[in-house]
Amino acid sequence: MKQSGRLITIEGAEGVGKSTCVSVVEQWLREHGLRYVSTREPGGTSLGEQLRTLLLDPESGTIDPVAELLMMFAARAQHISEIIKPALARGQWVVCDRFTDSTYAYQGGGRGLSELIIGQTEDLALQGFAPDLTLVLDLPVEDGLARVASRGDKDRFEREQMDFFERIRQTFLERAATGVHYRVIDASGDEAAVANLVRQTMDSFIAEGT
């Protein structure tokens, strides 16, 4: 097993169980004696958390999609520079709740921004930097939103309409079909079943010699 750092990103629409998935990956890393850092997007840094507050707060109202896109990538660029790359350089693994795929799904599929615009911004902010493994948790939109409703107050994104989230789900699945570093996890089972799938995926990732 290689000990050098790897970036694992956890993706999916609302209510798919990303937080639980992060916990499972963390436990798996501990069991394998691997040092890691857990973080999230938008967020992870002082700048990122401030932008997160603005992006999620319903009081922010309607944010222009391009402004929203630029805020996401501003937070991400700082996140990579300040947190992710230094951790990888130390040989730590990084587990990140959301990354660039969420931007393609939410600002692209959801808001309707073109892949060209998102890709150009990605090139500027990331300069080719990408995850080693992306777990895409998939769940019917109606089921995910039911989970969100049970939590209480909704953030600015969670208040969108059903078709917004259907487009997001479809974008995640389309992107997952395009690259070898993606693994789609069926998140419709109970917590134990989903955790087992995540652990199997991590086992396979290591077995592949990444």
Secondary structure by P-SEA (a helix, b strand, c coil): ccccbbbbbbbbcccccaaaaaaaaaaaaaaacccccccccccccaaaaaaaaaaaccccccccaaaaaaaaaaaaaaaaaccaaaaaaacbbbbbcccaaaaaacccccccccaaaaaaaaaaacccccccbbbbbbccaaaaaaaaaaaccccccccccaaaaaaaaaaaaaaaaccccbbbbcccccaaaaaaaaaaaaaaaaaacc
